[in-house]
Amino acid sequence: MSWISGSLPQELMESQSHSMIVYAQLRSRDLPQSGRLYVLGNGYKIEFDEFQYGVAQGQILVVYSGNNRNECIGSGEICEMNELNNIIKF
Protein backbone atom coordinates (compact mmCIF):
# COMPACT_ATOMS: atom_id res chain seq x y z
CA MET A 1 0.00 0.00 0.00
CA SER A 2 1.28 3.43 -0.95
CA TRP A 3 -0.11 6.43 0.88
CA ILE A 4 -0.14 9.83 -0.86
CA SER A 5 0.97 11.52 2.38
CA GLY A 6 3.76 8.98 2.91
CA SER A 7 2.14 7.44 6.01
CA LEU A 8 -1.19 6.15 7.35
CA PRO A 9 -3.97 8.76 7.37
CA GLN A 10 -4.32 10.46 10.78
CA GLU A 11 -7.91 9.22 11.12
CA LEU A 12 -6.76 5.62 10.71
CA MET A 13 -3.91 6.01 13.22
CA GLU A 14 -6.24 7.48 15.84
CA SER A 15 -9.07 4.96 15.35
CA GLN A 16 -9.53 2.44 18.18
CA SER A 17 -11.03 -0.03 15.70
CA HIS A 18 -8.06 0.47 13.31
CA SER A 19 -10.55 1.27 10.57
CA MET A 20 -12.06 4.16 8.67
CA ILE A 21 -14.82 4.78 6.13
CA VAL A 22 -13.43 5.21 2.60
CA TYR A 23 -14.33 5.05 -1.05
CA ALA A 24 -12.37 2.65 -3.24
CA GLN A 25 -12.16 2.22 -7.00
CA LEU A 26 -11.27 -0.98 -8.84
CA ARG A 27 -11.40 0.23 -12.46
CA SER A 28 -10.72 3.59 -14.07
CA ARG A 29 -14.21 3.77 -15.59
CA ASP A 30 -16.05 2.82 -12.38
CA LEU A 31 -17.14 5.22 -9.67
CA PRO A 32 -15.53 4.85 -6.25
CA GLN A 33 -17.60 2.57 -4.00
CA SER A 34 -18.13 2.99 -0.26
CA GLY A 35 -16.65 0.66 2.31
CA ARG A 36 -14.54 0.40 5.44
CA LEU A 37 -10.74 0.13 5.40
CA TYR A 38 -9.10 -2.00 8.13
CA VAL A 39 -5.44 -2.27 9.13
CA LEU A 40 -4.31 -5.91 9.36
CA GLY A 41 -1.07 -7.23 10.79
CA ASN A 42 0.23 -7.94 7.28
CA GLY A 43 -1.62 -5.41 5.14
CA TYR A 44 -5.07 -3.92 4.75
CA LYS A 45 -8.57 -4.97 3.81
CA ILE A 46 -11.65 -3.18 2.56
CA GLU A 47 -15.15 -4.39 3.29
CA PHE A 48 -17.31 -2.89 0.58
CA ASP A 49 -20.94 -2.03 1.30
CA GLU A 50 -21.95 -3.79 -1.93
CA PHE A 51 -20.79 -6.71 -4.10
CA GLN A 52 -17.93 -5.83 -6.47
CA TYR A 53 -17.85 -7.43 -9.93
CA GLY A 54 -14.76 -8.78 -11.66
CA VAL A 55 -12.20 -8.44 -8.88
CA ALA A 56 -8.87 -10.13 -9.60
CA GLN A 57 -5.51 -10.50 -7.89
CA GLY A 58 -2.99 -8.04 -9.26
CA GLN A 59 -5.51 -5.25 -9.88
CA ILE A 60 -4.73 -1.90 -8.31
CA LEU A 61 -7.23 -0.61 -5.77
CA VAL A 62 -7.36 3.19 -5.38
CA VAL A 63 -8.54 4.50 -2.02
CA TYR A 64 -10.28 7.86 -1.53
CA SER A 65 -11.17 9.78 1.61
CA GLY A 66 -14.51 8.88 3.17
CA ASN A 67 -15.20 12.62 3.44
CA ASN A 68 -14.36 13.48 -0.15
CA ARG A 69 -14.43 10.87 -2.91
CA ASN A 70 -12.29 13.18 -5.08
CA GLU A 71 -9.36 13.10 -2.60
CA CYS A 72 -7.09 10.14 -3.33
CA ILE A 73 -5.31 8.96 -0.17
CA GLY A 74 -3.51 5.87 -1.50
CA SER A 75 -3.46 2.72 -3.60
CA GLY A 76 -2.33 -0.89 -3.43
CA GLU A 77 -2.25 -4.18 -5.32
CA ILE A 78 -5.03 -6.66 -4.58
CA CYS A 79 -3.65 -9.92 -3.19
CA GLU A 80 -6.83 -11.70 -2.04
CA MET A 81 -10.63 -11.42 -2.05
CA ASN A 82 -13.52 -13.42 -0.63
CA GLU A 83 -16.00 -15.36 -2.75
CA LEU A 84 -18.57 -12.56 -2.53
CA ASN A 85 -16.04 -9.96 -3.77
CA ASN A 86 -16.99 -7.57 -1.01
CA ILE A 87 -13.89 -8.10 1.17
CA ILE A 88 -10.60 -7.39 -0.54
CA LYS A 89 -7.11 -7.66 0.97
CA PHE A 90 -4.20 -5.68 -0.39
VEXDREN-2710 file (C-alpha; in Angstrom, 1 decimal):
% VEXDREN-2710
k/r/px/py/pz
1/MET/0.0/0.0/0.0
2/SER/1.3/3.4/-0.9
3/TRP/-0.1/6.4/0.9
4/ILE/-0.1/9.8/-0.9
5/SER/1.0/11.5/2.4
6/GLY/3.8/9.0/2.9
7/SER/2.1/7.4/6.0
8/LEU/-1.2/6.2/7.3
9/PRO/-4.0/8.8/7.4
10/GLN/-4.3/10.5/10.8
11/GLU/-7.9/9.2/11.1
12/LEU/-6.8/5.6/10.7
13/MET/-3.9/6.0/13.2
14/GLU/-6.2/7.5/15.8
15/SER/-9.1/5.0/15.4
16/GLN/-9.5/2.4/18.2
17/SER/-11.0/0.0/15.7
18/HIS/-8.1/0.5/13.3
19/SER/-10.6/1.3/10.6
20/MET/-12.1/4.2/8.7
21/ILE/-14.8/4.8/6.1
22/VAL/-13.4/5.2/2.6
23/TYR/-14.3/5.0/-1.0
24/ALA/-12.4/2.7/-3.2
25/GLN/-12.2/2.2/-7.0
26/LEU/-11.3/-1.0/-8.8
27/ARG/-11.4/0.2/-12.5
28/SER/-10.7/3.6/-14.1
29/ARG/-14.2/3.8/-15.6
30/ASP/-16.1/2.8/-12.4
31/LEU/-17.1/5.2/-9.7
32/PRO/-15.5/4.8/-6.3
33/GLN/-17.6/2.6/-4.0
34/SER/-18.1/3.0/-0.3
35/GLY/-16.7/0.7/2.3
36/ARG/-14.5/0.4/5.4
37/LEU/-10.7/0.1/5.4
38/TYR/-9.1/-2.0/8.1
39/VAL/-5.4/-2.3/9.1
40/LEU/-4.3/-5.9/9.4
41/GLY/-1.1/-7.2/10.8
42/ASN/0.2/-7.9/7.3
43/GLY/-1.6/-5.4/5.1
44/TYR/-5.1/-3.9/4.7
45/LYS/-8.6/-5.0/3.8
46/ILE/-11.6/-3.2/2.6
47/GLU/-15.2/-4.4/3.3
48/PHE/-17.3/-2.9/0.6
49/ASP/-20.9/-2.0/1.3
50/GLU/-22.0/-3.8/-1.9
51/PHE/-20.8/-6.7/-4.1
52/GLN/-17.9/-5.8/-6.5
53/TYR/-17.9/-7.4/-9.9
54/GLY/-14.8/-8.8/-11.7
55/VAL/-12.2/-8.4/-8.9
56/ALA/-8.9/-10.1/-9.6
57/GLN/-5.5/-10.5/-7.9
58/GLY/-3.0/-8.0/-9.3
59/GLN/-5.5/-5.2/-9.9
60/ILE/-4.7/-1.9/-8.3
61/LEU/-7.2/-0.6/-5.8
62/VAL/-7.4/3.2/-5.4
63/VAL/-8.5/4.5/-2.0
64/TYR/-10.3/7.9/-1.5
65/SER/-11.2/9.8/1.6
66/GLY/-14.5/8.9/3.2
67/ASN/-15.2/12.6/3.4
68/ASN/-14.4/13.5/-0.2
69/ARG/-14.4/10.9/-2.9
70/ASN/-12.3/13.2/-5.1
71/GLU/-9.4/13.1/-2.6
72/CYS/-7.1/10.1/-3.3
73/ILE/-5.3/9.0/-0.2
74/GLY/-3.5/5.9/-1.5
75/SER/-3.5/2.7/-3.6
76/GLY/-2.3/-0.9/-3.4
77/GLU/-2.2/-4.2/-5.3
78/ILE/-5.0/-6.7/-4.6
79/CYS/-3.7/-9.9/-3.2
80/GLU/-6.8/-11.7/-2.0
81/MET/-10.6/-11.4/-2.1
82/ASN/-13.5/-13.4/-0.6
83/GLU/-16.0/-15.4/-2.7
84/LEU/-18.6/-12.6/-2.5
85/ASN/-16.0/-10.0/-3.8
86/ASN/-17.0/-7.6/-1.0
87/ILE/-13.9/-8.1/1.2
88/ILE/-10.6/-7.4/-0.5
89/LYS/-7.1/-7.7/1.0
90/PHE/-4.2/-5.7/-0.4
END
